[in-house]
Amino acid sequence: MHWTICSICALVLSAGVVPTAAQPAAQDAQNKLEGTWEATQAERDGMRAADVIGHRLSFTGDRFTIQSKDGKLITEGTFRADTTAKPAAIDFQHTEGPLKGKTWKGIYAFDGETLKTCDNAPDLAKARPAAFEAKKGSGYVFITFKRGR
């Protein structure tokens, strides 16, 4: 009986460690995203999205901004990355502008100095994408970024 109680106590106490174990992974994701990324390729609902190419996505701490190729602010807010999801998930929570209070749900991946994102920005009613593609009628946008110099 004593061992059963000790085992249960150990399980309860160790359960409190799980959230802190995820914190380094979240911090690592933020560190990798930190900086400015320039859109080099973009596709929206199965078509090339030339209007997005040249946009700059910047991450600082838990904040993001998106600027047009001519430097005008498009949107900004906070983001949350989840590296435990497969593929890794990212949420862009808008805190200013016409999208204030809305969230883009997406996925992301790194390949060296390249960042790929796919999210539901064109259609917020859509669920988070499961793959890096923006087929016709999907309601997704797929963007490839290169790290800014």
C-alpha distance (Angstrom), angle and dihedral (degrees) to the residues before:
residue distance angle dihedral
M1 . . .
H2 3.82 . .
W3 3.84 90.8 .
T4 3.79 91.4 49.7
I5 3.80 91.8 53.8
C6 3.82 91.4 45.7
S7 3.81 90.6 49.5
I8 3.79 92.3 50.4
C9 3.83 91.2 47.8
A10 3.80 90.5 49.9
L11 3.80 91.4 50.8
V12 3.82 92.4 48.4
L13 3.80 92.4 48.0
S14 3.79 93.9 45.9
A15 3.81 91.0 50.5
G16 3.79 87.9 69.2
V17 3.82 89.8 61.2
V18 3.81 95.5 61.5
P19 3.84 97.3 78.6
T20 3.80 92.6 49.7
A21 3.82 90.6 50.3
A22 3.82 88.6 59.1
Q23 3.81 92.5 51.3
P24 3.84 95.9 75.7
A25 3.83 90.2 50.6
A26 3.82 90.9 51.4
Q27 3.81 90.8 47.3
D28 3.81 90.6 48.3
A29 3.83 89.9 52.3
Q30 3.82 90.2 50.6
N31 3.80 91.0 49.5
K32 3.82 92.6 51.2
L33 3.83 91.9 48.6
E34 3.82 93.8 45.7
G35 3.80 113.3 120.0
T36 3.78 137.2 31.8
W37 3.80 126.2 -46.0
E38 3.82 125.5 -168.1
A39 3.81 121.4 -146.4
T40 3.82 109.9 -120.8
Q41 3.82 99.6 167.6
A42 3.79 132.0 20.0
E43 3.78 138.2 176.7
R44 3.81 128.0 -174.9
D45 3.80 123.3 -172.0
G46 3.80 93.5 -19.4
M47 3.80 96.8 -46.4
R48 3.79 133.9 96.2
A49 3.83 109.5 -96.5
A50 3.81 101.2 -149.0
D51 3.82 90.8 167.9
V52 3.84 89.4 68.3
I53 3.82 97.3 49.4
G54 3.80 109.5 104.2
H55 3.81 95.0 25.3
R56 3.79 114.2 134.0
L57 3.79 122.5 -134.7
S58 3.81 113.2 -163.7
F59 3.80 128.9 -170.0
T60 3.81 123.2 -162.8
G61 3.79 116.4 170.4
D62 3.82 105.0 -47.7
R63 3.83 93.7 -23.5
F64 3.80 131.6 95.0
T65 3.79 135.2 -168.7
I66 3.78 130.9 -171.4
Q67 3.79 119.2 -154.0
S68 3.79 128.8 -175.4
K69 3.79 120.0 -116.4
D70 3.84 88.2 -96.3
G71 3.82 91.6 54.1
K72 3.81 101.0 -102.8
L73 3.79 116.3 143.3
I74 3.81 110.6 -111.1
T75 3.80 101.0 175.2
E76 3.79 143.2 -28.1
G77 3.75 141.5 -170.7
T78 3.78 143.0 115.1
F79 3.77 129.2 -52.1
R80 3.77 136.8 -155.5
A81 3.79 123.8 -158.1
D82 3.80 125.1 -160.7
T83 3.79 112.5 -163.4
T84 3.80 92.1 177.8
A85 3.82 90.6 69.5
K86 3.81 116.7 86.6
P87 2.97 107.8 -108.0
A88 3.81 95.7 24.3
A89 3.82 111.4 -100.3
I90 3.79 129.0 -137.0
D91 3.80 130.5 -173.4
F92 3.80 121.7 -161.1
Q93 3.82 108.3 -156.6
H94 3.81 110.5 -165.3
T95 3.81 116.0 -139.6
E96 3.83 100.0 172.8
G97 3.78 140.2 37.1
P98 3.80 131.4 17.5
L99 3.82 92.4 -31.8
K100 3.83 94.2 52.7
G101 3.80 109.6 145.0
K102 3.82 93.9 16.6
T103 3.81 127.6 109.4
W104 3.78 132.0 -147.8
K105 3.81 110.5 -148.0
G106 3.76 115.9 -151.9
I107 3.78 152.1 143.6
Y108 3.78 130.0 -119.5
A109 3.80 142.8 -170.5
F110 3.80 138.4 -174.7
D111 3.77 127.5 -136.2
G112 3.79 107.3 177.1
E113 3.81 107.1 -66.4
T114 3.81 91.8 -9.1
L115 3.80 124.7 96.7
K116 3.79 120.6 -166.3
T117 3.79 121.9 -164.3
C118 3.77 132.6 179.1
D119 3.80 120.2 -175.9
N120 3.79 145.6 156.9
A121 3.84 95.9 -107.4
P122 3.84 93.8 128.8
D123 3.83 91.8 52.5
L124 3.82 117.6 20.3
A125 3.81 90.2 -172.3
K126 3.81 89.0 69.5
A127 3.79 121.0 93.3
R128 3.79 122.8 -114.5
P129 3.83 109.6 -70.3
A130 3.79 117.5 -107.6
A131 3.82 97.2 -156.9
F132 3.79 139.2 34.4
E133 3.79 97.5 -101.7
A134 3.79 138.2 97.0
K135 3.78 104.9 -155.3
K136 3.79 121.8 -176.9
G137 3.80 110.0 -74.0
S138 3.81 92.7 12.3
G139 3.80 96.0 114.6
Y140 3.82 89.6 -135.6
V141 3.78 136.9 119.7
F142 3.82 119.9 -149.2
I143 3.83 116.2 -161.2
T144 3.78 132.8 -179.2
F145 3.82 115.9 -154.7
K146 3.78 132.7 -170.2
R147 3.78 119.6 -148.9
G148 3.81 110.7 -101.2
R149 3.79 119.5 -114.8
